[in-house]
Amino acid sequence: MIRDYVRVGSLGEALDILDSVEQVKIVAGGTESFFQISAGSGSYTCLDVTGLQGSDRMESRSGAVCLGNAVKVSQLSEVSSPSDWLGALADASKIFASPQIRNQATVIGNICTGRAVADLAVASMAIGAHIVIAEKGRTSRERLTSEAIRGLSRGKRIATHLEFDGPSGPTGSAYVRLGGRRAFTFSSVAVAVSVEVIDGVFGTVRMVVSPCLPPQVGNLEPCSGCGGNCRICTARRLTESEESLLGKDATMAEIDKSLKYYPWERIQVRDSYLYGSGSYRRNMMRVLVAKASKTALARAIVSGGLLND
């Protein structure tokens, strides 16, 4: 139930409300917040942050991109395309929910839900995003990780901006997922890869996978019947494969070799009647990482004009 609805005009006012009022839901697009309120039994104050200065900011400067917390998913096409270094973000936004929801939902809102199936979180992590977080008395800029995303739900904090530092060399990225249909599907595996190519060898490489159904251990146990659609971000980077590629020839043969020897058994993937066995989805991770890597590498080569090198 909505107890009160407040649209603030300053960050200080928003933080004061978070500090003094119990049961506050931060609202931007509202596609998640209002659903959570209607599905719950509590009484909430809705804090609308779309009036904050810079909330609609969508800026590309000196190769870097900054998105305010009111930027809609459908607006991503204005700053990203499959052919550039933000290709993974463009890929994810095109298969995100439905056109109606893309026109209402915000980029940062999708990340802040902490869902294991959040398309934009996986894509942003692979591109190396940072999230700017404001709380009483301080503002911090944190690398976007699963731990950072889970931390957004703790304490009285507001995510104000999402920032992407521009690459230093030709870079391509891609996002793919295993899902049932085009709209309103919750993926069973999501993968994003970003590849930088410098002088014919791999520079920075980021490979992010999300099993979308958390292991049933400790505090990671999802709610009953959620079908993997819980608010526990479990995306992780394949650091061993990333590090093994640094300085190697920028070829798919090297990527295949790095994935072949990755310890996939470390990734806990639970069996599911809805999404298939854990072993099947773990195997699909490897297939999808290879597919995303091939696309990301091709985009990096094309963007750097390296086809004839």
C-alpha positions in Angstrom: 0.0 0.0 0.0 1.2 3.5 -0.8 1.2 5.6 2.3 2.6 8.8 0.7 4.1 9.9 -2.6 6.9 12.5 -2.6 8.6 14.0 -5.6 11.8 15.7 -4.5 13.7 18.4 -6.3 17.1 18.0 -4.6 19.4 15.2 -3.6 19.6 16.6 0.0 15.9 16.5 0.4 15.8 12.9 -0.9 18.4 11.8 1.5 16.7 13.6 4.4 13.5 11.6 3.7 15.4 8.3 3.5 17.0 9.1 6.8 13.9 10.1 8.6 11.1 8.0 7.1 10.7 4.2 7.4 9.5 2.0 4.6 10.6 4.1 1.6 10.5 2.9 -2.0 12.6 4.8 -4.4 10.7 5.4 -7.7 12.0 6.3 -11.1 10.3 4.3 -13.9 8.1 2.5 -11.3 7.9 -0.8 -13.3 9.5 -2.7 -10.4 8.7 -0.5 -7.3 5.0 -0.4 -7.8 4.9 -4.1 -8.4 6.8 -4.8 -5.2 4.4 -2.5 -3.3 1.3 -4.1 -4.6 2.6 -7.6 -4.0 3.7 -6.8 -0.4 1.8 -6.2 2.8 3.6 -3.1 4.0 2.8 0.6 3.8 5.3 2.6 1.9 6.3 6.2 1.1 7.2 6.4 -2.6 10.2 8.7 -3.2 10.2 9.9 -6.8 13.7 10.9 -7.8 13.0 11.9 -11.4 13.0 15.5 -10.5 16.6 15.5 -9.2 19.0 17.7 -11.1 20.8 15.6 -13.6 18.5 12.6 -13.3 17.7 12.7 -17.0 21.4 13.3 -17.9 22.6 11.3 -20.9 26.0 12.5 -21.9 28.8 11.3 -24.0 32.0 13.3 -23.6 35.7 12.4 -24.4 34.7 8.8 -25.1 33.0 8.4 -21.7 29.2 8.0 -21.2 27.2 9.1 -18.2 23.5 8.1 -17.6 21.3 9.7 -14.9 18.9 7.6 -12.8 15.8 8.6 -14.8 17.2 7.6 -18.3 14.8 5.1 -19.9 15.9 1.8 -21.4 14.5 2.9 -24.7 16.8 5.9 -24.7 20.0 3.7 -24.8 19.9 3.7 -28.6 20.9 7.4 -28.5 24.3 6.6 -26.9 25.0 3.0 -27.9 24.8 0.7 -31.0 25.8 -2.9 -31.6 28.8 -1.7 -33.6 30.5 0.3 -30.9 32.1 -0.4 -27.5 28.7 -0.3 -25.8 27.4 -3.0 -28.0 26.5 -5.3 -25.1 24.2 -2.5 -23.7 22.6 -2.1 -27.1 22.1 -5.9 -27.4 20.5 -6.1 -23.9 18.2 -3.1 -24.4 16.7 -4.5 -27.6 15.6 -7.8 -25.9 14.6 -6.1 -22.6 11.0 -6.9 -21.7 8.6 -5.2 -24.2 8.5 -1.9 -26.0 6.0 -0.5 -23.5 8.2 -1.4 -20.5 11.4 -0.2 -22.3 9.7 3.2 -22.6 8.9 3.4 -18.9 11.7 1.4 -17.1 15.0 3.1 -16.2 18.5 1.7 -16.8 19.6 2.2 -13.2 16.3 0.9 -11.9 16.8 -2.4 -13.7 20.2 -2.7 -12.1 19.1 -1.6 -8.6 16.4 -4.3 -8.4 19.2 -6.7 -7.9 17.4 -9.4 -9.9 19.5 -12.3 -11.1 17.9 -11.9 -14.5 18.6 -8.2 -14.9 19.8 -7.9 -18.5 21.4 -4.4 -18.1 23.3 -5.3 -15.0 25.2 -8.2 -16.7 25.9 -6.0 -19.8 27.1 -3.0 -17.8 29.4 -5.2 -15.7 31.1 -6.5 -18.8 31.6 -3.0 -20.2 33.2 -1.9 -16.9 30.6 0.4 -15.5 30.8 2.4 -12.3 27.8 3.4 -10.3 27.7 6.7 -8.3 25.9 6.3 -5.0 24.8 9.1 -2.6 24.1 8.7 1.0 24.0 11.1 4.0 27.3 12.9 4.2 29.1 11.3 1.3 29.1 10.3 -2.4 31.0 7.3 -3.7 31.8 5.9 -7.1 32.0 2.1 -7.1 32.8 -0.5 -9.8 29.6 -2.3 -10.7 29.8 -5.8 -9.3 27.3 -8.3 -7.8 28.4 -7.2 -4.4 27.9 -3.5 -5.2 24.4 -4.3 -6.6 23.4 -6.2 -3.5 24.7 -3.4 -1.4 22.4 -0.9 -3.0 19.5 -2.5 -1.1 21.3 -2.0 2.3 21.2 1.3 4.0 19.7 4.6 2.9 21.4 5.1 -0.4 20.5 6.5 -3.8 22.1 5.5 -7.1 22.4 8.8 -9.0 24.4 8.0 -12.1 25.9 5.1 -14.1 29.2 5.9 -15.7 31.2 4.1 -18.5 34.8 5.1 -19.0 35.8 5.2 -22.6 38.1 2.4 -23.9 41.8 3.1 -24.6 41.8 1.0 -27.8 39.5 -0.6 -30.3 36.8 -2.4 -28.2 33.7 -4.4 -28.9 31.2 -6.0 -26.6 28.2 -8.3 -26.9 25.3 -9.7 -24.8 23.5 -12.9 -25.3 21.1 -14.9 -23.2 19.2 -18.2 -23.2 15.5 -17.5 -23.0 12.2 -18.8 -24.2 10.7 -16.0 -26.2 11.3 -12.4 -27.2 9.4 -10.5 -24.6 8.6 -11.1 -20.9 11.0 -14.0 -20.7 13.3 -14.6 -17.8 16.6 -15.9 -19.1 18.1 -19.0 -17.6 21.6 -18.0 -18.6 22.9 -14.5 -19.4 26.4 -13.7 -20.7 28.2 -10.5 -21.7 31.7 -10.0 -23.0 33.9 -7.0 -23.7 37.1 -7.3 -25.7 39.8 -4.7 -26.3 42.4 -5.2 -29.1 45.7 -3.4 -29.1 48.3 -4.0 -31.8 46.7 -7.3 -32.7 46.7 -8.7 -29.2 44.1 -8.8 -26.4 44.1 -5.8 -24.0 41.3 -5.6 -21.4 38.9 -8.5 -21.5 35.8 -8.9 -19.3 33.6 -12.0 -19.4 30.5 -12.0 -17.2 28.1 -14.9 -16.7 24.9 -15.1 -14.7 23.2 -18.4 -14.0 20.0 -16.5 -13.1 19.1 -19.1 -10.5 21.2 -18.7 -7.3 22.6 -21.6 -5.4 20.4 -22.7 -2.6 22.8 -22.0 0.2 22.8 -19.5 3.1 21.4 -16.1 2.4 21.4 -16.8 -1.3 18.3 -19.1 -1.1 15.6 -17.6 -3.3 12.0 -17.2 -2.3 9.7 -20.1 -2.8 8.3 -20.4 -6.3 10.3 -17.5 -7.7 11.6 -19.5 -10.6 14.9 -17.8 -10.5 13.3 -14.4 -10.7 14.6 -13.4 -7.3 16.4 -10.2 -6.3 19.8 -11.8 -5.8 22.4 -10.8 -8.4 24.8 -13.7 -8.9 26.7 -12.5 -12.0 30.4 -13.2 -11.9 33.5 -12.6 -14.0 35.6 -15.4 -15.5 38.8 -13.9 -14.2 41.0 -16.9 -15.0 40.0 -16.8 -18.7 40.3 -13.0 -18.8 43.8 -13.0 -17.4 45.0 -15.8 -19.6 44.1 -13.8 -22.7 46.1 -10.7 -21.8 48.8 -10.1 -24.4 47.8 -13.1 -26.5 47.0 -12.9 -30.2 43.4 -11.5 -30.7 41.9 -14.7 -32.2 39.0 -16.9 -31.4 41.4 -19.8 -31.1 42.9 -18.2 -28.0 39.5 -17.5 -26.6 38.4 -21.1 -27.1 41.6 -22.3 -25.4 41.0 -20.0 -22.4 37.4 -21.3 -22.0 38.4 -24.9 -22.4 40.6 -24.8 -19.3 38.3 -22.6 -17.2 37.1 -24.4 -14.0 33.4 -24.3 -14.8 32.6 -26.6 -11.9 33.2 -23.7 -9.5 30.0 -22.0 -10.7 27.2 -23.3 -8.7 24.1 -23.7 -10.8 21.0 -25.3 -9.3 18.7 -27.7 -11.1 15.3 -26.2 -12.1 12.1 -27.7 -13.5 11.6 -24.3 -15.3 15.0 -23.7 -16.6 16.7 -27.1 -17.0 19.4 -28.9 -15.0 22.4 -27.1 -13.6 24.8 -29.1 -15.7 22.9 -28.2 -18.9 22.9 -24.5 -18.1 26.5 -24.6 -17.0 27.4 -26.1 -20.4 25.3 -23.4 -22.1 27.3 -20.8 -20.3 30.5 -21.9 -22.1 28.7 -22.0 -25.5 27.2 -18.5 -25.0 30.5 -17.0 -23.7 32.2 -18.3 -26.9 29.3 -16.8 -29.0 29.5 -13.4 -27.3 33.3 -13.4 -27.5 33.2 -14.0 -31.2 30.8 -11.1 -31.7 32.7 -8.8 -29.4 36.0 -9.6 -31.1 34.5 -9.0 -34.5 33.1 -5.6 -33.4 36.5 -4.6 -31.9 38.3 -5.5 -35.1 35.8 -3.6 -37.3 35.7 -0.5 -35.0 39.5 -0.3 -35.1 39.7 -0.8 -38.8 41.8 -3.8 -38.3 40.3 -6.0 -41.0 43.3 -5.7 -43.3 45.9 -6.0 -40.6 
